[in-house]
Amino acid sequence: MNTIQPTCRNLLAKAALLLSILLVAAPLTAQDGQETAFEEILVTASKRTENVQDLPFSVVAITEQMINDSQLATTQDLAQMTPGLTFIETIGRATGTPAIRGISPTAFQDPTVLVYTDGFTLGLTGESNNAYLFDLERIEVLKGPYPTLYGRNALGGVINYIVKKPGDEFEGHAGAEWGSIKDGAGVLETSFSASGPLVPDRLYAKVAAGYRDDGGFLDNLLDGATNVNGHEDLNVGGILRATPSDNLEVTLTSSFAQADDACGDCSNVPQPWGLGTFPEYVLLGQGTPDINDAERSVSQDLLGFFDKEEQRHVLNLSYDFGAVNLTNILGYGELDIHTKADINRLPTPTLFAQTAFDNYVDMQGWSNELRLSSSGDGALRWLLGFYYFDLGRDQVITVDTLFGVIPIEDSTRDIESYAVYVNADYDISERFTLGFGLRYDEEQTSITDHAPGTIREGEANEILPKITASYRPSDDLTLYATVSKGYHAGGLNGSGAPLPAYDPEFLWNYEIGAKGIALGGRMRYDIAAFYMDWTDQQLETFFFNGFFNVAYVINAGESRVYGVDGSIQAELADGLTVSAALAWLNAKYVEATASQTAPGLGLDPDISGNDMINTPDVAGTLSVQYLRPIRGGRWNMRLRFDGNYNGEYPIDSLNVGIADAYFLVNAYAGIQNEHLEIGVFARNLFDEEYLTGGFVPGFNPFLAFPPLASIGRPQTVGVRLRYSF
């Protein structure tokens, strides 16, 4: 793999040099009277509408136009265009989880990055499985802990999806993409939306639907089946928005999503696997086998699947009292997931099993957030909020064997959380602002083990502060500093674990940064340096119960993360825009212990000094887009290239599996006018082989399980058609 890696590094270096030269030359190429400013991007990351360039913390804002131009369609796409954000698929698409600045959850646990849609989240990993994204007005990626405004589990950051609302104009779109995967099947994406007023100035409505059929590209060498990892995604949604008066606005958003993966656990074993190959697996740390030897195929006697159904309903009410604004967000969601996986990846059934691992998860949750905030742009801007969250989760795990079905877990988990928070910013002077936030968060958790019928309970409460300072030496530059404390909730382990509960983990974040506008409005930039101290870290370990490895969570870690990230966007000439972003991280376990079963692999369980899991040290993007009028200005020609570099990273805390660095290039060429767009595209233009994640299981003295590698998508080429009205 990575046959073009040295070339890609050279290309990145040359591209960076070229970008620097062009940025210096840009003022010389701009003619008098032709200077233009980028569109101001307004975000709601701070739960009030503000210019992203004025916020005293790191936020990546991706507008509807950016989403369309980059053909962003999945969470994986979002990660590839946002350095510092990674999306790791531990065992195929069924286990996709986002991480920001190296802060990722222990395997298969609740996320450390919260995913919100229109102000509502269930706070669960299943929400972030490489979702099909469409019909969005904006995406906001908040880097670093956001304790006061978002509370529990926003340890690494937040992803906000903001759906486009209906307005006074009748508008919409219909679009389709047809593609072909190299040595694989076809890909079809379609989307449609229509919105407009039902009663002018008072009532508006919108309907939207999206469908994605991915034919897959992995062949099963065991039975000759082709393209076994195909999947389908269906999203349907609607919005009703009412403005009964000038002061009152009520919006109801409903959405339904379904994902069906023919092989949700499809991942490659980097070498032929059998009971006699375990000694070589012990040497994984010495590169035998190398996790990067994985190929675009699987060898499974059982193809698992991943089925997900999700619905969410959000009622947002806002009222302007004049001096005070009131906002209430009531949300309800359901998430049903059924996964089946081949545990051991042996070509034939063993004494105990074909090892079909069945996992049923059924979740229902609702929350209510009430906010009062000051109006206007006075010297003091404040926000007071109250939050309630209730979640019920039923889970049944079984393993099919030759002797019948072995129950692993049958439980109900209930979470109830309360919070009150305050956030305030005060202008000390025209240029200097201080901010302070505080949140009190209380949580009660219980697990009912239906066999043998025991109930276990836990509770915790935390006070979470945040302090910010910002200074504006000019109207085009903001300097800031932020200190905040985040936490990731503790919890209760499954019934088979030797340790019943684990405590919360905490993270102190110290950050300084700058945001600005330059070149007469033709360039905007941001840069941040940060240091994070992660304590009481939750790590996964394994307990061998005589037949299987039982995973559970312990507080056994302390880590340090520091780094720099930033981005720049510049209009170098009329129609020529260049965007670049870079993230550099140093993320290591300072004091930590890995799986109890590590000695069985011939490895030291002390992982102090190891690189943190799923954390590349360097990631970067470079995008170039050229838009030129043709045919007398009736059409525009659009050319675009996107490059994404991701450094090497360990897929396990023992650092025995290291995924190679990779460089992906996407290209697009098309024509468009006010209503119609026609184009051709290529994703992974040079057909780079790469991993999207992997998994190294614990040692089982009775039956060893192999390391697994999730394979990235090959080159995909196709055509695009979109009509807007």
URHUMO-V726575 format. One record per residue. N is the residue number from 1. PHI is phi in radians with two decimals (999 if undefined). D_FIRST is the distance of its C-alpha to the first C-alpha in Angstrom with 1 decimal. Layout:
N PHI D_FIRST
N PHI D_FIRST
This chain:
1 999 0.0
2 1.00 3.8
3 -1.17 5.6
4 -1.90 8.5
5 -1.04 8.9
6 -1.03 12.0
7 -1.08 13.3
8 -1.11 13.2
9 -1.12 15.0
10 -1.09 17.5
11 -1.09 18.0
12 -1.10 18.8
13 -1.10 21.2
14 -1.16 22.8
15 -1.13 23.1
16 -1.11 24.8
17 -1.11 27.1
18 -1.10 28.0
19 -1.07 28.7
20 -1.08 31.0
21 -1.11 32.8
22 -1.15 33.3
23 -1.15 34.6
24 -1.17 37.1
25 -1.41 38.2
26 -0.97 38.5
27 -1.08 42.1
28 -1.30 43.1
29 -1.52 41.9
30 -1.38 43.6
31 -1.47 47.0
32 -1.00 50.0
33 1.44 50.4
34 -1.84 46.8
35 -1.16 45.3
36 -2.25 44.0
37 -1.79 42.9
38 -1.15 40.0
39 -1.10 41.2
40 -1.15 42.1
41 -1.81 39.9
42 -1.70 42.0
43 -2.27 40.4
44 -2.10 41.9
45 -1.03 39.7
46 -1.61 42.8
47 1.13 44.7
48 -2.60 46.7
49 -1.36 45.9
50 -2.53 44.8
51 -1.23 43.0
52 -1.04 39.5
53 -1.29 40.1
54 -1.69 43.1
55 -1.35 41.5
56 -1.52 41.3
57 -2.82 37.9
58 -1.47 34.3
59 -2.41 34.0
60 -1.75 31.5
61 -1.92 33.5
62 -2.05 31.9
63 -1.43 34.7
64 -1.00 35.1
65 -1.14 34.6
66 -1.12 31.3
67 -1.05 30.1
68 -1.19 31.2
69 -1.12 29.7
70 -1.57 26.2
71 0.97 26.4
72 -1.21 25.8
73 -2.29 26.1
74 -2.40 24.4
75 -1.08 24.2
76 -1.09 20.4
77 -1.07 21.3
78 -1.05 23.9
79 -1.14 21.5
80 -1.18 19.1
81 -1.79 22.2
82 -2.29 23.8
83 -0.97 22.3
84 1.71 23.6
85 -1.85 23.4
86 -2.09 20.5
87 -2.29 20.4
88 -1.79 18.7
89 -1.79 18.7
90 -1.09 19.3
91 -2.39 19.6
92 1.33 19.2
93 -1.15 21.4
94 -1.13 24.5
95 -2.08 23.7
96 -1.16 22.6
97 -2.49 24.2
98 -1.46 24.4
99 -2.46 24.7
100 -2.21 26.1
101 0.91 25.9
102 1.43 24.3
103 -1.54 27.2
104 -2.14 25.9
105 -1.36 27.9
106 -1.14 27.6
107 -0.91 25.9
108 1.17 27.9
109 -1.81 30.7
110 -1.02 32.4
111 -1.23 30.4
112 -1.76 30.9
113 -2.14 30.5
114 -1.45 33.3
115 -1.97 32.9
116 -1.85 36.2
117 -2.18 37.3
118 0.92 40.6
119 1.49 41.5
120 -2.26 40.9
121 -2.53 38.4
122 -1.57 38.3
123 1.20 36.1
124 -2.16 33.9
125 -1.06 30.2
126 -1.04 30.7
127 -1.18 31.6
128 -1.83 28.2
129 -0.95 26.1
130 -0.32 24.0
131 -1.20 27.3
132 -1.47 28.1
133 -1.89 29.8
134 -2.81 32.5
135 1.01 36.0
136 -1.85 35.5
137 -1.40 37.7
138 -2.93 35.6
139 -2.15 32.9
140 -2.09 33.6
141 -1.92 31.0
142 -1.68 33.1
143 -1.66 31.3
144 1.71 32.9
145 -1.19 35.6
146 -2.19 38.3
147 -1.23 40.9
148 -1.22 44.2
149 -1.61 43.3
150 -2.13 40.7
151 1.22 41.4
152 -0.99 39.7
153 1.24 36.0
154 -1.55 35.3
155 -1.22 34.0
156 -1.63 30.8
157 2.67 32.2
158 -2.47 33.1
159 -2.00 31.8
160 -1.85 34.8
161 -1.78 34.7
162 -1.97 37.9
163 -1.35 38.9
164 -1.22 40.9
165 -1.61 44.6
166 -1.27 47.2
167 -2.34 49.7
168 -1.30 52.7
169 -1.72 51.0
170 -1.36 50.0
171 -2.66 46.4
172 3.00 43.2
173 -2.76 40.4
174 -2.39 38.8
175 -2.49 35.2
176 -2.65 32.7
177 -2.29 29.1
178 -2.09 27.8
179 -2.44 24.2
180 -2.30 22.0
181 -1.56 18.5
182 -1.03 16.3
183 1.00 16.8
184 -2.43 18.7
185 -1.76 22.1
186 -1.60 24.1
187 -2.27 24.6
188 -2.25 28.1
189 -2.22 29.3
190 -2.32 33.0
191 -2.64 35.1
192 -2.64 38.8
193 -2.63 41.2
194 -2.59 44.9
195 -2.60 47.1
196 2.94 50.5
197 -1.40 53.9
198 -1.60 56.0
199 -2.22 58.9
200 -0.88 58.8
201 1.20 58.3
202 -2.31 58.4
203 -2.43 55.9
204 -2.32 52.4
205 -2.47 50.0
206 -2.66 46.4
207 -2.24 44.4
208 -2.66 40.7
209 -2.62 38.2
210 -2.46 34.5
211 -2.41 32.6
212 -2.35 28.9
213 -2.10 27.8
214 -1.83 24.1
215 -1.30 23.7
216 1.56 20.3
217 -2.61 17.2
218 -1.64 16.5
219 -1.75 18.4
220 -1.61 20.2
221 -1.19 19.8
222 -1.27 23.0
223 -2.11 25.4
224 1.46 23.8
225 -1.18 24.1
226 -1.94 22.0
227 0.90 20.8
228 -1.37 22.1
229 -1.74 20.9
230 -1.16 23.3
231 -2.68 25.5
232 -2.23 28.6
233 -2.31 30.0
234 -2.28 33.7
235 -2.21 35.4
236 -2.34 39.1
237 -2.64 41.2
238 -2.64 44.5
239 -2.38 46.4
240 -2.07 50.1
241 -2.22 51.3
242 -2.14 54.9
243 -2.22 56.8
244 -1.03 60.4
245 -2.53 61.5
246 -1.18 60.4
247 -1.72 59.6
248 -2.05 57.9
249 -2.39 54.6
250 -2.23 53.2
251 -2.26 49.8
252 -1.96 48.7
253 -2.05 45.0
254 -2.24 43.9
255 -2.56 40.5
256 -2.31 39.1
257 -2.37 35.5
258 -2.42 34.0
259 -2.24 30.4
260 -2.26 29.8
261 -1.89 26.4
262 -1.18 26.4
263 -2.56 23.7
264 -1.15 23.7
265 -1.82 22.0
266 -1.05 19.2
267 -2.69 16.2
268 -1.70 14.0
269 -1.60 14.9
270 -1.17 12.1
271 -2.73 14.4
272 -0.97 17.7
273 -2.11 20.2
274 -2.87 23.9
275 -1.09 26.8
276 -1.49 26.3
277 -1.71 22.7
278 -1.06 23.7
279 -0.97 24.1
280 -1.22 20.4
281 -1.13 19.8
282 -0.99 22.3
283 -1.56 20.0
284 -0.95 17.1
285 -1.11 18.1
286 -1.66 17.6
287 1.57 14.0
288 -2.20 15.3
289 -1.48 13.6
290 -1.57 10.6
291 -1.02 10.4
292 -1.43 6.7
293 -1.35 7.1
294 -1.02 8.7
295 -2.00 9.1
296 -1.42 11.2
297 -2.83 14.3
298 -2.33 16.9
299 -2.37 19.6
300 -2.24 22.5
301 -1.36 26.2
302 -2.32 27.0
303 -1.65 25.4
304 -1.30 26.5
305 -2.56 27.5
306 -2.44 28.0
307 -2.09 31.3
308 -2.39 32.6
309 -2.20 35.9
310 -2.45 36.9
311 -2.42 40.0
312 -2.57 41.3
313 -2.37 44.6
314 -2.24 45.5
315 -1.92 49.0
316 -1.98 49.2
317 -2.09 52.7
318 -2.33 53.6
319 -2.39 57.1
320 -1.74 58.3
321 -1.51 61.4
322 1.89 61.7
323 -1.42 61.2
324 -2.33 58.8
325 -1.86 56.0
326 -1.98 55.4
327 -2.31 52.1
328 -2.29 51.6
329 -2.08 48.3
330 -1.88 48.7
331 -2.26 45.6
332 -2.38 45.0
333 -2.53 41.8
334 -2.26 40.8
335 -2.47 37.4
336 -2.04 37.0
337 -2.28 33.7
338 -2.26 33.2
339 -2.17 30.0
340 -2.24 29.5
341 -2.39 26.6
342 -1.55 25.7
343 -1.25 25.9
344 -1.62 24.9
345 1.07 22.6
346 -1.31 24.5
347 -1.24 25.0
348 -2.40 28.8
349 -1.05 31.3
350 -1.81 32.3
351 -0.97 35.7
352 -1.69 35.7
353 -3.00 33.6
354 -1.38 31.3
355 0.89 30.6
356 -1.49 30.9
357 -1.63 30.8
358 -1.87 33.0
359 -2.32 33.3
360 -1.92 36.0
361 -2.28 36.5
362 -2.25 39.4
363 -2.24 40.1
364 -2.38 42.9
365 -2.63 43.5
366 -2.54 45.7
367 -2.55 46.4
368 -2.44 48.9
369 -2.17 48.7
370 -1.97 51.9
371 -2.22 51.8
372 -2.08 54.6
373 -2.47 53.8
374 -1.26 55.9
375 -1.78 56.3
376 1.40 56.3
377 -2.04 55.1
378 -1.20 57.5
379 -1.11 57.0
380 -1.90 56.3
381 -2.14 53.7
382 -2.26 53.3
383 -2.58 51.8
384 -2.16 52.9
385 -2.35 51.0
386 -2.24 51.4
387 -2.39 48.6
388 -2.32 48.8
389 -2.44 46.0
390 -2.40 46.3
391 -2.38 43.6
392 -2.09 44.0
393 -2.38 41.1
394 -1.78 41.5
395 -2.40 38.8
396 -2.24 38.8
397 -2.14 36.2
398 -2.37 36.6
399 -2.23 34.8
400 -1.40 35.8
401 -2.28 36.6
402 -1.16 38.5
403 -1.74 41.5
404 2.08 41.4
405 -1.61 40.0
406 -1.75 39.6
407 -1.30 40.2
408 -1.82 38.0
409 -2.68 39.3
410 -2.51 42.0
411 -2.51 42.8
412 -2.17 44.0
413 -1.97 42.9
414 -2.12 45.1
415 -2.21 44.5
416 -2.27 47.2
417 -2.32 46.8
418 -2.19 49.3
419 -2.69 48.8
420 -2.33 51.0
421 -2.54 49.7
422 -2.42 51.0
423 -2.46 49.4
424 -2.53 51.4
425 -2.20 51.0
426 -2.30 53.9
427 -1.43 54.4
428 -1.11 56.0
429 -2.58 56.5
430 -1.11 55.4
431 -1.91 52.2
432 -2.10 51.5
433 -2.28 50.6
434 -1.93 50.3
435 -2.28 48.7
436 -2.53 49.1
437 -2.45 47.9
438 -2.58 48.6
439 -2.36 47.7
440 -1.85 49.2
441 -2.17 47.1
442 -2.24 48.3
443 -2.42 46.6
444 -2.16 47.8
445 -2.23 45.5
446 -2.48 46.5
447 -2.22 44.9
448 -1.79 47.0
449 -1.54 45.8
450 -1.17 47.5
451 -2.35 47.4
452 -1.67 49.4
453 1.65 50.6
454 -1.64 50.2
455 -2.14 49.8
456 -2.07 48.0
457 -2.29 48.4
458 -2.66 47.1
459 -2.63 47.9
460 -2.72 46.9
461 -2.50 48.0
462 -2.44 46.6
463 -1.94 47.8
464 -2.12 45.0
465 -1.76 45.9
466 -2.65 44.4
467 -2.24 45.8
468 -2.32 44.9
469 -2.49 46.4
470 -2.37 45.9
471 -2.33 47.5
472 -2.01 47.7
473 -1.12 48.8
474 -2.62 48.9
475 -1.18 48.5
476 -1.83 45.0
477 -2.49 43.6
478 -2.18 43.2
479 -1.89 42.5
480 -2.56 42.1
481 -2.46 41.7
482 -2.43 41.0
483 -2.24 41.5
484 -2.61 40.8
485 -2.09 40.6
486 -2.01 38.5
487 -2.54 38.3
488 -2.00 36.5
489 -1.02 39.0
490 -1.34 39.5
491 -3.01 39.9
492 -2.03 40.8
493 -1.32 38.6
494 -1.14 38.8
495 -1.14 41.6
496 -1.52 39.8
497 -1.44 38.8
498 -1.31 40.9
499 -1.94 41.0
500 -1.23 42.7
501 -2.51 41.8
502 -2.38 39.7
503 -1.58 40.7
504 -1.11 39.5
505 -1.98 37.0
506 -2.22 37.8
507 -2.54 36.2
508 -1.70 38.1
509 -2.07 36.5
510 -2.12 37.8
511 -2.47 36.8
512 -2.22 38.0
513 -2.86 37.1
514 -2.51 38.3
515 -2.36 38.3
516 -2.81 39.9
517 -2.11 40.7
518 -2.50 40.9
519 0.96 41.6
520 1.10 44.5
521 1.64 42.5
522 -1.51 39.6
523 -2.45 37.2
524 -2.28 36.6
525 -2.64 34.6
526 -2.67 34.1
527 -2.58 32.8
528 -2.48 33.1
529 -2.08 32.8
530 -2.51 33.1
531 -2.41 33.5
532 -2.21 33.4
533 -1.96 35.0
534 -1.88 33.9
535 -2.14 36.3
536 0.90 37.2
537 -1.12 33.5
538 -1.47 32.9
539 -2.20 30.4
540 -1.52 29.6
541 -2.35 30.6
542 -2.23 31.4
543 -2.21 34.6
544 -1.52 34.8
545 -1.63 37.9
546 1.85 38.2
547 -2.27 36.0
548 -2.31 33.3
549 -1.43 31.6
550 -1.74 33.4
551 -1.46 31.6
552 -2.64 33.9
553 -1.96 33.9
554 -2.29 35.6
555 -1.63 36.4
556 -2.48 34.8
557 -2.48 32.9
558 -2.54 33.4
559 -2.34 30.8
560 -2.20 30.9
561 -2.29 28.9
562 -2.47 29.6
563 3.10 28.0
564 -2.42 28.6
565 -2.48 27.7
566 -3.03 29.2
567 -2.59 29.1
568 -2.56 30.9
569 -2.35 32.1
570 -2.43 34.1
571 -1.68 35.9
572 -1.36 35.7
573 -2.77 38.0
574 -0.99 39.6
575 1.52 36.9
576 -1.86 34.0
577 -2.11 32.3
578 -2.14 29.5
579 -2.20 28.1
580 -2.48 25.8
581 -2.58 25.2
582 -2.54 23.6
583 -2.34 23.6
584 -2.11 23.4
585 -2.28 23.9
586 -2.11 24.9
587 -2.22 25.1
588 -2.40 26.1
589 -1.30 28.1
590 -1.49 31.4
591 -2.61 33.1
592 -2.79 31.5
593 -2.18 31.4
594 -1.57 28.7
595 -0.94 29.2
596 -1.04 32.3
597 -1.58 30.2
598 -1.00 27.9
599 -1.01 30.1
600 -1.14 29.4
601 -1.59 25.7
602 1.32 27.1
603 -2.18 26.3
604 -1.35 28.7
605 -1.23 29.4
606 -1.34 30.3
607 -1.85 27.5
608 -1.02 29.5
609 1.61 27.4
610 -1.30 24.1
611 -1.22 22.0
612 -1.24 22.9
613 -1.09 20.9
614 1.02 18.7
615 -2.19 19.5
616 -1.23 17.3
617 -1.30 19.2
618 -2.38 18.7
619 -2.53 18.4
620 -2.70 19.8
621 -2.34 20.8
622 -2.49 22.4
623 -2.18 24.4
624 -2.23 26.7
625 -2.29 29.3
626 -2.20 32.1
627 -2.11 35.1
628 -2.36 37.8
629 -1.16 41.1
630 -2.37 41.7
631 0.91 44.6
632 1.20 47.2
633 1.52 45.4
634 -1.30 45.5
635 -2.28 41.7
636 -2.15 38.8
637 -1.66 35.6
638 -2.17 32.5
639 -2.07 29.2
640 -2.58 26.4
641 -2.28 23.0
642 -2.18 21.1
643 -2.03 18.2
644 -2.32 16.7
645 -1.93 14.8
646 -2.26 14.1
647 -1.25 13.8
648 -1.18 12.4
649 -2.69 14.9
650 -1.41 16.2
651 -1.66 16.6
652 -2.60 19.8
653 -1.23 22.7
654 -1.31 22.4
655 1.06 19.1
656 -1.59 17.7
657 -2.04 14.6
658 -2.02 12.8
659 -1.31 10.3
660 -1.17 8.0
661 -1.19 9.6
662 -2.62 9.0
663 -2.36 11.5
664 -1.96 13.1
665 -2.20 16.0
666 -2.00 18.9
667 -2.41 21.8
668 -2.59 25.3
669 -2.51 28.5
670 -2.90 31.8
671 -2.18 35.5
672 -2.73 37.6
673 -2.31 41.2
674 -1.06 43.1
675 -2.06 42.5
676 -2.10 39.8
677 -2.29 36.1
678 -2.31 34.2
679 -2.78 30.7
680 -2.13 27.3
681 -2.46 23.9
682 -2.45 20.2
683 -1.88 17.9
684 0.92 14.2
685 -0.92 15.6
686 -1.69 12.5
687 0.95 10.7
688 -1.18 7.8
689 -1.59 5.7
690 -2.72 7.1
691 -1.88 9.8
692 -1.76 13.5
693 2.68 14.7
694 -3.08 15.4
695 -2.67 18.4
696 -2.03 19.6
697 -1.35 23.1
698 -1.32 26.1
699 -1.40 27.5
700 -2.10 29.9
701 -1.14 31.9
702 -1.58 33.0
703 -2.58 29.8
704 -1.34 26.3
705 -1.96 23.8
706 -1.48 20.0
707 -1.22 17.4
708 -2.18 16.0
709 -2.25 13.0
710 -1.57 13.8
711 -1.65 11.5
712 -1.31 11.7
713 -1.23 13.6
714 -1.24 12.4
715 -0.98 14.5
716 -2.29 18.1
717 -2.13 21.1
718 -3.05 24.7
719 -2.16 28.2
720 -2.30 30.2
721 -2.38 33.9
722 -2.52 35.9
723 -2.12 39.7
724 -1.98 41.4
725 -2.42 45.1
